[in-house]
């Protein structure tokens, strides 16, 4: 029961922060001449609802008129997928956030406040896109294939299996090595990881921008971009593959990336909570000096954590390129995906299960806020809600103290009432 109460209390904090963020955001809507209530149904319908969603009720049950009979049909909102569902797009956008949040969680659990996910994400993406278009071209040259569309047979299968695997593996290695640099600077030279990862982020962003505008530029389009990855390196979305006939996924580029993110989450959970290495890492976070006296090699634990963290960020960059974008366009590295992943990890309080939920909510609010502009509502509303939610979540200690005081007060009031009931009436016989 105590564990259930603790879990319920932990869940109540972010939920209360979101509700409080929605409430305070209403004060920013009024100056736009809008009702403080009107934008919210549209925000959540655009971010989490099916096509045709207009009210909060439509998020649960959608009433659709049958074109043939004219009868009203009731559909569960979550599963109604005619012409696509917003959650499919949300899951697509949440995939890199989940991976970068996992990367931040692994680093945090070693006592390393690393925010280098942006740089590792960018380097992983640029390596994946380079291998995605360069390596298949070399294979075609070796086998004398002039038209890739004529590729068939065993070579087709081999390339479709190996090209994405090689690209993803290379991206993870590069991300891991780049993260390891910050770990080495911390362990060997005691350089603050916050400063080193900020500098490494800036270096990576500038380097990738140079590559896109220079050696890897595909053409002289007004916006610099790389070559498009070959079809053999493409992580085909569900809408082009095994779930092509499922309308729920229409309009999204969701694919194998979400499966890899789930597997990565399972790996991180097992590593942190069911392995000796994960125990050493958590001990390093809690009390590094005590862990050292206990025989734990804290330096090795930190470096291992940074390697895993960087590999996860590199994986996020590779999936975004191979499964969604298929090329890198100038400005891609400024998306802030890595930093958003850090925020997701903080909001989820480094919980592996919680960060999946937070990433979906975070992505849904972002998607809903973008689509608000089509209803003459400022799209900045979503950003305000997210910012306020982060602010209120950071006030966790205040909320916990408030809850504790209320519980104590309620217990004292209850004990007083019970004592009044139990006290016998005074008076003579």
C-alpha positions in Angstrom: 0.0 0.0 0.0 2.8 2.4 0.8 4.4 1.7 -2.6 1.0 2.5 -4.3 0.6 5.7 -2.3 4.1 6.7 -3.2 3.5 6.0 -6.9 0.2 7.9 -6.8 1.9 10.9 -5.1 4.7 10.9 -7.6 2.2 10.9 -10.5 0.1 13.6 -8.9 2.9 16.2 -9.0 3.3 16.3 -12.9 -0.5 16.0 -13.4 -1.0 18.9 -11.0 1.8 20.9 -12.7 0.1 20.4 -16.1 -3.3 21.5 -14.8 -1.8 24.5 -13.1 0.0 25.4 -16.3 -3.3 25.2 -18.2 -4.9 27.4 -15.6 -2.2 30.1 -15.6 -2.0 30.0 -19.4 -5.6 31.3 -19.5 -4.3 34.7 -18.4 -2.2 34.9 -21.6 -5.2 34.1 -23.8 -7.4 36.9 -22.6 -5.3 39.7 -24.2 -5.8 38.1 -27.6 -9.6 38.7 -27.3 -10.4 35.0 -26.9 -12.3 33.1 -24.3 -9.9 31.5 -21.9 -11.7 28.1 -22.4 -12.0 28.0 -26.2 -8.4 27.1 -27.2 -8.0 24.1 -24.9 -10.4 21.7 -26.7 -8.7 22.5 -30.0 -5.3 22.2 -28.5 -5.9 18.7 -27.2 -8.0 17.6 -30.2 -5.2 18.7 -32.6 -2.5 17.1 -30.4 -4.2 13.9 -29.2 -7.5 13.4 -31.0 -8.8 11.7 -34.2 -9.8 13.5 -37.3 -13.0 15.4 -36.7 -12.4 15.9 -33.0 -13.9 19.2 -31.8 -14.6 18.8 -28.1 -13.0 17.0 -25.1 -15.8 14.4 -25.4 -14.5 13.5 -28.9 -11.2 12.5 -27.3 -13.1 9.6 -25.7 -16.0 8.9 -28.1 -16.5 10.2 -31.7 -20.0 10.3 -33.2 -19.9 9.8 -37.0 -22.8 9.8 -39.4 -22.9 6.8 -41.7 -22.9 8.1 -45.3 -25.1 5.2 -46.5 -27.7 4.8 -43.8 -27.5 8.2 -42.1 -27.3 6.5 -38.7 -25.0 7.9 -36.0 -22.1 5.5 -35.2 -20.2 5.7 -32.0 -16.4 5.1 -32.1 -13.8 5.1 -29.3 -11.7 8.2 -29.9 -8.4 6.5 -29.3 -9.0 3.8 -31.9 -11.0 5.8 -34.5 -8.5 6.2 -37.3 -10.4 7.3 -40.4 -8.0 9.6 -42.4 -5.4 9.2 -39.6 -5.1 9.9 -35.9 -3.0 12.7 -34.3 -1.4 10.2 -31.9 0.4 8.5 -34.8 2.1 11.8 -35.6 2.7 12.4 -31.9 4.4 9.0 -31.6 6.6 9.8 -34.6 7.7 13.1 -33.0 8.1 11.5 -29.6 10.5 8.8 -30.8 13.7 11.0 -30.8 12.5 12.6 -27.5 12.2 9.2 -25.9 15.7 8.2 -27.0 17.4 11.5 -26.0 15.5 11.4 -22.7 16.8 7.9 -22.1 20.3 9.2 -22.9 19.9 12.0 -20.3 18.5 9.6 -17.7 21.5 7.3 -18.1 23.9 10.2 -17.6 22.0 11.6 -14.7 22.0 8.2 -12.9 25.8 8.4 -12.9 25.7 11.9 -11.3 26.5 13.6 -14.6 24.3 16.5 -15.5 25.0 16.1 -19.2 23.1 18.2 -21.7 25.2 17.1 -24.7 22.4 15.2 -26.4 22.0 17.9 -29.1 25.6 17.5 -30.4 25.5 13.7 -30.2 22.1 13.7 -32.0 23.5 15.9 -34.8 26.6 13.9 -35.3 24.7 10.6 -35.3 22.3 12.1 -37.9 25.1 13.3 -40.2 27.0 10.0 -40.1 23.8 8.0 -40.8 22.8 10.2 -43.8 26.3 10.0 -45.2 26.4 6.2 -45.0 22.8 6.1 -46.2 23.6 7.5 -49.6 27.4 6.9 -50.0 27.7 3.2 -49.1 24.9 1.9 -51.4 26.5 3.9 -54.2 29.7 2.0 -53.6 27.9 -1.3 -53.7 26.1 -0.5 -56.9 29.5 0.4 -58.4 31.1 -2.8 -57.3 28.3 -4.9 -58.9 27.9 -2.7 -61.9 24.3 -1.7 -61.2 23.5 1.5 -63.1 19.8 1.7 -62.2 19.1 1.0 -58.5 15.4 0.4 -59.3 16.4 -2.9 -61.1 17.9 -4.2 -57.9 16.3 -7.5 -56.9 17.0 -11.0 -55.5 19.4 -11.8 -52.6 21.4 -8.6 -53.0 18.2 -6.5 -52.5 17.5 -8.3 -49.2 21.1 -8.1 -48.0 21.3 -4.4 -48.7 17.9 -3.7 -47.0 19.1 -5.5 -43.9 22.7 -4.3 -43.7 22.5 -0.7 -44.9 20.3 0.6 -42.0 22.1 -1.6 -39.5 25.5 -0.2 -40.5 24.3 3.4 -40.6 22.6 3.0 -37.1 25.7 1.3 -35.7 28.0 4.0 -37.0 25.8 6.8 -35.6 25.7 5.1 -32.2 29.5 4.7 -32.1 30.1 8.4 -33.1 27.5 9.6 -30.5 29.1 7.4 -27.8 32.7 8.6 -28.5 31.6 12.2 -28.5 29.8 11.8 -25.2 32.8 9.8 -23.8 35.0 13.0 -24.4 32.9 14.8 -21.8 33.2 11.9 -19.5 37.0 11.8 -19.8 37.2 15.5 -19.2 35.2 15.0 -16.0 37.0 11.9 -14.7 40.6 12.9 -15.6 40.6 16.7 -15.4 37.5 17.3 -13.2 36.0 19.6 -15.9 32.4 20.5 -15.1 30.2 18.3 -17.4 27.6 21.1 -17.9 30.3 23.4 -19.4 32.0 20.7 -21.5 28.7 19.4 -23.0 27.6 22.9 -23.9 30.9 23.6 -25.7 30.8 20.2 -27.4 27.2 20.9 -28.5 28.3 24.1 -30.1 31.3 22.5 -31.9 29.1 19.6 -33.2 26.4 22.0 -34.5 28.9 24.2 -36.3 30.7 21.2 -37.7 27.5 19.6 -39.1 26.3 23.0 -40.5 29.7 23.3 -42.3 29.3 19.8 -43.8 25.7 20.5 -45.0 26.7 23.8 -46.6 30.1 22.4 -47.9 31.4 18.9 -48.6 28.0 17.1 -48.2 25.9 19.7 -50.1 23.8 18.0 -52.7 23.0 20.9 -55.0 22.8 24.7 -55.1 19.2 24.9 -53.9 18.4 28.0 -51.9 18.4 25.9 -48.8 21.5 23.7 -48.2 20.8 20.0 -48.0 22.5 16.7 -48.3 21.9 13.9 -50.8 18.8 11.8 -50.1 19.5 8.4 -48.5 19.1 5.4 -50.8 16.0 3.3 -50.6 18.0 0.4 -49.2 18.9 2.4 -46.1 15.4 3.7 -45.6 13.5 2.6 -42.5 10.2 2.3 -44.3 7.2 3.8 -42.3 4.3 1.7 -41.3 2.1 3.4 -44.0 4.4 2.1 -46.7 4.9 -1.3 -45.3 3.2 -3.8 -43.0 0.4 -1.4 -41.9 -0.3 0.3 -45.2 -4.0 -0.6 -45.0 -4.5 0.8 -41.4 -6.0 4.2 -41.6 -4.9 5.1 -38.1 -1.3 5.7 -39.3 -2.3 7.9 -42.3 -0.4 11.1 -42.5 2.5 10.0 -40.2 5.9 8.6 -40.9 5.9 6.4 -37.8 7.9 3.3 -38.3 10.4 0.9 -36.8 11.9 3.8 -34.9 9.3 3.6 -32.1 10.0 -0.1 -31.8 13.7 0.6 -31.3 12.8 3.3 -28.8 10.7 0.8 -26.8 13.6 -1.8 -26.9 16.0 0.9 -25.8 13.8 1.8 -22.9 13.6 -1.9 -21.9 17.4 -2.1 -22.1 17.9 1.1 -20.0 15.5 -0.2 -17.3 17.2 -3.6 -17.1 20.6 -2.0 -17.1 19.9 0.5 -14.4 17.7 -1.6 -12.1 18.6 -5.2 -12.8 22.4 -5.2 -13.4 25.5 -4.9 -11.3 26.8 -2.1 -13.6 23.5 -0.2 -13.2 23.8 -0.6 -9.4 27.3 0.8 -9.5 26.1 3.7 -11.5 23.2 4.6 -9.2 25.6 4.4 -6.2 27.9 6.8 -8.0 25.0 9.2 -8.5 23.9 9.0 -4.8 27.2 9.2 -3.1 30.4 9.1 -5.2 32.8 9.2 -2.3 30.9 6.5 -0.4 30.7 4.3 -3.5 34.5 4.7 -4.0 35.2 3.6 -0.4 32.8 0.7 -1.1 35.1 -0.6 -3.9 33.1 0.8 -6.8 35.2 2.3 -9.6 33.2 5.5 -10.0 35.3 6.7 -12.9 34.6 3.6 -14.9 30.9 3.9 -14.0 30.8 7.5 -15.3 32.6 6.7 -18.5 30.3 3.7 -19.1 27.2 5.8 -18.5 28.4 8.5 -20.9 29.1 5.9 -23.6 25.6 4.5 -23.4 24.1 8.0 -23.2 25.9 9.1 -26.4 25.0 5.9 -28.2 21.3 6.5 -27.4 21.5 10.1 -28.7 23.3 8.9 -31.9 20.6 6.3 -32.3 17.9 9.1 -32.1 19.7 11.1 -34.8 20.0 8.0 -37.1 16.3 7.1 -36.7 15.2 10.7 -37.5 17.2 10.7 -40.7 16.7 7.1 -41.9 13.1 6.8 -40.9 11.6 10.3 -41.2 13.6 13.1 -42.9 15.8 10.9 -45.3 18.2 13.8 -45.7 19.5 16.7 -43.6 18.5 20.2 -44.4 20.2 23.3 -43.1 18.7 24.2 -39.7 18.0 20.5 -38.8 20.6 20.6 -36.1 18.9 23.6 -34.5 15.7 21.7 -33.7 16.6 21.4 -30.1 15.6 17.7 -29.9 18.4 16.9 -27.5 17.6 19.7 -25.1 13.9 18.8 -25.2 14.9 15.2 -24.3 16.7 16.6 -21.2 13.5 18.4 -20.2 11.5 15.2 -20.7 13.9 13.3 -18.5 13.7 16.0 -15.8 9.9 16.1 -16.0 9.7 12.3 -15.8 12.0 12.5 -12.7 14.4 10.1 -14.5 11.7 7.4 -14.5 12.1 5.1 -17.6 8.3 4.4 -17.7 7.4 8.0 -16.9 9.5 9.5 -19.7 7.5 7.6 -22.3 4.3 9.2 -21.1 5.9 12.7 -20.7 7.4 12.5 -24.2 4.0 11.7 -25.7 2.3 14.6 -23.7 5.2 17.0 -24.6 5.0 16.1 -28.4 1.2 16.3 -28.3 1.2 19.8 -26.9 3.8 20.9 -29.4 1.7 19.4 -32.3 -1.5 20.9 -31.0 0.0 24.3 -30.5 1.3 24.4 -34.1 -2.1 23.6 -35.4 -3.8 26.2 -33.2 -2.8 28.9 -35.7 -5.3 27.5 -38.2 -8.0 28.4 -35.8 -6.8 32.0 -35.4 -5.3 31.1 -32.0 -1.7 32.0 -31.3 0.4 28.9 -31.7 2.7 30.2 -28.9 0.1 29.1 -26.5 1.5 25.5 -26.5 4.9 26.8 -25.8 3.6 28.8 -22.9 1.8 25.8 -21.4 5.0 23.7 -21.7 7.1 26.4 -20.2 4.7 26.9 -17.3 4.4 23.1 -16.8 8.2 22.8 -16.5 8.3 25.7 -14.1 5.6 24.2 -11.8 7.2 20.8 -12.0 10.4 22.4 -10.7 8.4 23.5 -7.7 8.0 19.9 -6.7 9.4 20.4 -3.1 6.9 23.2 -2.5 4.0 21.0 -3.6 5.2 18.1 -1.5 5.5 20.3 1.6 2.0 21.7 0.9 0.6 18.2 0.5 2.3 17.1 3.7 0.9 20.1 5.7 -2.6 19.4 4.4 -2.3 15.8 5.4 -1.1 16.7 8.9 -3.9 19.3 9.2 -6.6 16.8 8.0 -5.3 14.2 10.5 -5.3 16.7 13.3 -8.9 17.8 12.5 -10.0 14.2 12.2 -8.4 13.3 15.6 -10.1 16.3 17.2 -13.5 15.3 15.8 -13.0 11.7 17.0 -12.0 12.8 20.5 -15.1 15.0 20.7 -17.3 12.1 19.8 -15.5 9.7 22.2 -15.6 12.1 25.2 -18.6 11.3 27.5 -21.0 14.1 28.3 -20.4 15.7 31.7 -23.1 16.2 34.3 -24.8 14.7 37.4 -26.9 11.5 37.5 
